[in-house]
Amino acid sequence: MAEIIYMPKLSDTMTEGVVAEWTKKVGDKVASGEVLAEIETDKATMEFESFYDGVLLHIGVEKGKAAPVNAVLAIIGEAGEDVNALLATAGAPAAAAAPVEEPKPVAAEVPSPAPVAPVAKATPSPAPVAASNANGRVIASPLAKKLAEEKGIDLNALAGTGEAGRIVKRDVDHYVPYTPAERSFSSAPAGVESYTDENVSQMRKTIARRLAESKFTAPHFYLTLDIDMDNSIKARKSMNAVEGVKVSFNDMVVKAVAMSLKQHPTVNSSWLGDVIRRNHHVHIGVAVAVEDGLLVPVLRFADTKGLNQIGAEVKEFAQKAKDKKLQPADWEGNTFTISNLGMFGIEAFTAIVNPPDACILAVGGIKEVPVVKNGQVVPGNVMKVTLSCDHRVVDGASGSAFLQTFKNYMENPVNMLL
């Protein structure tokens, strides 16, 4: 009787396979354990052995073509058998799960999905266990038995990865002998694995799509600079001594960036495919972390605003973001983006360009370190910043010039008030 062979799942992350090579053609005799095809998975190209004896009656996936796991790969049976009726009724095995349709995005706000209950399972001992039938005979393909005999390998020491635990050629090829100590260790209880699956929110899907597009389409390069923050610390302390004034270092960074962008319009630009847009206005996106991901509300005409006004608007946006009250107009139109993780104790990092911007500035925390001033080693306060640039728009010299101007404003903050 003809038997259907389905596309196997050869790795834990495999969803489809590509037939790299057929070692048999329709009409050829096939013995159980013979290599039938080479299948390319998401991780490697692996030999796939037949489970049955007979004649190859049908090839379901041509060489070089892809098919999902559990698709009809081939049919093996007796010569002359009619496979049309079998193909007409063939489907995935009952154990195969039906594909889940991805939900369509909606314009309305999507609430945070409830997490799926944790699932726990006992971890099996990693010691190899050979599959056996009711009579205690080890189940292995003829080819695997032959190779094991040639290599002097006891089949009882192998764990089968074929159908129903059957030992196949790859198990023999990849066998690594256990030492007595390893056998003793491997038989010890290994605890319990557990995990929680959470549905991906629409916000996280959008973040993933946009940043993946940016990272893999925009050629990034990075420029890092140390900034002496002693004068900024003194200036901030003096400003906050005034009643009703509350200026943060982030407010000073936003103001310094805005003023620097007016002097370096190349950095304040966007790649639009056929044209590069040089923005004459300065709209700065300020990254805000929320429960479901990251939002970037936009501070418009930031170069025209004072430190106090910048601080008030950033705080208002941050609160609206956490309350999920931001409107599309609040996060559209950015010409440059700032991501500040200094308040989380991060010394330095690199950020992914936020489309349609050509650049994003990653701001680290202020760290007290030894510095050299006037030939003497003295305590100093240094802040690291890294500019990520889209090389299609910004060159190294342009990005460096912008950073030098920004550095000058931060090290001489009085210049921001002139």
N, C-alpha and C positions, 0 to 999 in steps of 0.2 A: 504494500500500500504506500502511495506517495506521501511524503512528509514535507511540511513547510518549514523552512529555516528563516527565522526573523532576524532583523538587524539587531545584534547584541548590544548590551550596555557594558562597554569595556572599561569605563572609568566612572567614578562617582559623580562627575560633573558633565558627563557626555549626554547630549540631547539628540545628536545626529552623527552619522558616520559617513565618510567618503570611501568608496571602494577604490583603493590605490591600484590594485592588480587582482585579476582572476587567475588562479593557477590551473583551473579547469575550464573547459568549454562545454556547451550543451552537447550531450551525447557521450561524454567521457564517463568512464567508471570511477566511482569514488568509494574509498574505504574509510571506515570510521577511524578518526585520528589523523587522516591526511589533511594537509593544509589546503583549504578550499579557496581562500582569498586573503589579501592583505587589506586591512581596514584602518583608515586614518581617523583617529579620534581627536578630541580637543587637546590631547596631551602628547600622543605618539602614534606611530604606525605599527600595528600589531598583526601577527598572523592569526587567522581564524580557522580552526580545525572543524571538520565535519563530525557530526554526532552519529551519522548513519552510513550504512553500506548501500550501494545502489548505483544508479545512473543519474547524472545531472540533467534534469528534464527542463529546467527553466531558470533563467537569471532575471531577477527582479530589479536589480540596480546595475546599470552599466558602469564600466570602468570610468573613473573620474567624476561620477555623479554622486550626489549626496542624498541621503534618505534619513528620516527620523528613526530613532530607536523603536523597535517593534514593527517596522515596515517589512514587507515580504522581501527577503534577500535572495532566496533560491528555493527550488523544490527538488528533492531527491526521491527517486522511486525506482520501479522496474521499467525496463526499456519498453517503449510503446504505450505507457499509461497516458491517459488523457488528463491534462492538468487544468483545462478550461473551467470545468465545474468547480474545482478546488479554488482556483483564483477568484471565481465569481463570488464565492462565499467566504473567502479569506479575510480575516481582519486581525487586529492586534489581539494578543492573548488576553484572557479575562482579567489577569492581574494588572494589565497596563491601564494606567489612569487616563481618563479622557482629558484632552487639553483644556486648560482654563482660559477663557477669553479675557483679555486684558480690558479692564473697565475703561469706557470712553471718558476723556477729560470733560469736566463741566465748568461753567463759568462761575458758579456759586462757590462760596467758601467751603472747603472740605474739612470737616472736623477730624481731630486726631483719631486714628483707628484704635480700637481696643486691642491690646496684645493677645495673641493666641496663648492658651494655657501651656505651661512648660511641659515638655515630654521627656521622660527619663527612661533610660534603658541600661541594662547591665552591660558592662564592657566584657566581651569574651576574652579568654586568655589568649595571648598572642602565640602560644605554643602551637606548632602545626598539627593538624588532625587530618588524616587521610579519610576520604569518603569511602564507605564500604556498603555492600548490599546485605541482604538478610543473612547470607551465609558467612559473612565476615570477610568476603573477598574485596580487596581494594579495587575501586572503580577507576580505571585509567584507560586512556586511548592506547592503541597498539604502538603508535609512534613514541608516546611518552614512556611506555614500558621498555621499548627497545633502547631509548636514550638513557634511561635510568640504569638499565643493565650494563650498558657500555661504560657509564661513569661510576658504577658501583654505588649508586644511591638507593637507599631503602625507600620504597614507595610509601611506607607507613610514616615516614618523616616529612612527607609533603602535604601541603594544604592545597586542594584543588580549586581552581578558579573557573573551571568550565561549568556547563549546565549541571545542576544538582550536585555541585562539589566535585565533579569529574576532574581528575588530574590530566592535564594536557601538556603539550610540548613546552609552552612558555613557563609552566611551573617547574619543570626540570631545568630549563635554561637559567632561571632566576634563583634556583635553590642555593641558600647559604647555610652551611652546617652550623648547628648550635653546639656550643661547648657545654659540658655538664653544668657549669655554674649558670649559664644562660638558661638552660632548661629548668633548673631549680627556681631561678628568679621568675621566669615567664609563667610558672604555674601558680604564682601568688595572686590573690584577689587584686583586681585593678581598680576597684571603686565603681562609681556610677557616672556616666556622661549625662548631661542635661542641656537643654537649649530652649530658647523661646523664639518663635517665628512671629515677626510683626509685619503687617501689611505695609507696603511702601506708600507713603502719603503722596498726594499730587504735588505738593511743594518739593518733596525730596526727589520725585521723578523729574521735575523741571530743573532743579539744581543739577542733578546728575547729567541730564541731557545738555544743558547749556555749557557747563564747565567741561564736559567731555568734548563737545564741539570746539570749544576754545583751545583746550590743551592739545588736541590732535590736528587742528587746522591752522592755528596761529603759531608760528615759530617763536617760542619764548627764549629770551635770554635775561640774565639777572645781574644787577649791579648793587653791591653792598657797601655801605659807608658807615663809619663811626662818627657820632656827633657829640661834642662836648656840651653837656647840659647844665653846667654850673650857672651860667648867666640866666638861663631860662628858669631854673629853680629859684634864683633870687628874685627875678622879675615877677614870677607867679606869686611868690610870697608877698611881695609889695602890693600887687594888684588885689589880692584877696584880703588884704588888710583894710581895704575900703569897704564901708558898710553896703550890703546889698550886692556885692560882686563875688562871684564864685566861678573862677576860671580853672579849667582842667588842662593838663598837658595835651590831651587830645584836641581841645579847642585851639591851642597854639599850633599844633601840627596842621590842622585844617586851614587855619589862616595863612600859615607859611606856605603850604602847598598852593593855595589859591593865588597868592601873590607871585609865586614862582611860575605858575602856569601862564600868567599874563606876559611874562618875559620869555617864555619858551613855548610858543604855540604848537610846535611840532609834537610835543608830548601831550598836548591837549587836543588830540586828533582821533579820527576813527577810520578804519579800513572798511570801505563799502564795495569792494570788488573792482569796479571800473574806475573809481575815484577815491582819493583820500580827502576826507572832510576835515578842514582846519577850523575848529570852533573858536569863535571870537569871544564867546561867553564862557563862564566857568561854573559848571554844575558838578559838585562833588558828591559822589555816592559814599556813604559811610556805612560799612558793614555792621549789622546788628545781629547777634546770635539770639535765636528764639528756640522754643522747644522742638519744633519740627524741622529746623534747619537754619538757614541764613537769609536775612532780608537786607536789601541795600536801599534805604530811603535816600533821596537826593536833596542836598542842600543847594538851592539855586542862587546864582550870582554871589557865590561865597566870597569873592574878592572884594565886594562892596560892603560887607558886613563886619561889624566889630566883634571882638572876642566874646563879649557878654551875649550878644545876639546869636552868635554861632552856638554857644553853649546851651542857650535856652531852646533853640530849634532842635539840636541833636537830642536833648533830653526828651523833648516832646515826641520826636519820631521814635525814639527807643521805647517809650511807654506805649505808643500806638501800635508798634510792632508786636510787643508782648501781649497786648489786648486784642490782637488781630483786627485792628481797625484801620490799617493802612489801606489807601485806595490806590488803584493803578497809577494815577497821576503822581503819587508820592514816590514811586520807585522807577519812573521812566525819565529818560532824557539825560542821564549822567554822561559827563565828558571825561571823568577821571574817578578812580575809586581808591579809598583808603581802608585798609584792614589793620586794626590795632589789637594785638594780643598781649600788649605789655602789662595790662592790668591782671592778666592770668599768670604772670611770672615767666612768660616766654621771652627768652633773650633775643632770638632771631629766627626767622622763618621765611619761606618764599610763598607767594600767593599766585593763583591762576588769574590771568587777565579776565576781567569782567566785561564781556561784549556789551555795547560796541566800542568800549574804550580801547585805547592802544596801550595803556599802562595801568598798573595798580601798585600802590606803595604799601609794603608790609612793615609795620612798626612794632619793634620789640620794646621790652621794658628798660627802665633806667637802672643801670648797675654801677655800684661803687667799685672802682678798680684803680690800681696804681697807674698814673699817667706821668709823662715827662713835660714839665713846663719850665721854661727858662733854664734848661739844662739840669733840672732837679726832678727827682721822682717824688711825686706828691699824690695824695688821694684825689680822685676825680670821679665825676659822674658821667657815664657814657651811655648813649642810646644807639642801638644798631637799627638801621633801616635798609630794606632791600627793595629796589625798584624792578618789577617784572615788566618786560617790554615786548611788544609785538614787533618782531624785526622787519615786518613788511612796511611798517610805518616809521619806527624809531630806530636810529642807529646808535651804536655805543657812545659816540661823541655827543650826540644830542641828549641822550639820557644822562650822561655824566655831567654835562653842563647844567641841566635842570637840578640834579642832586647837589651840586656845588652852591647854587643859588639858594636852595632850600636849607642847606647846612648853614649858610651865612645868616639867614633869618633866624634860625633856631639858636645859633650861638651869639647872636646880637639881636635879641627880641625887640629892643627899642626901635629898630628899623621898621618893624611892622606897624608902628604907631605913627610914623612920619607921613 
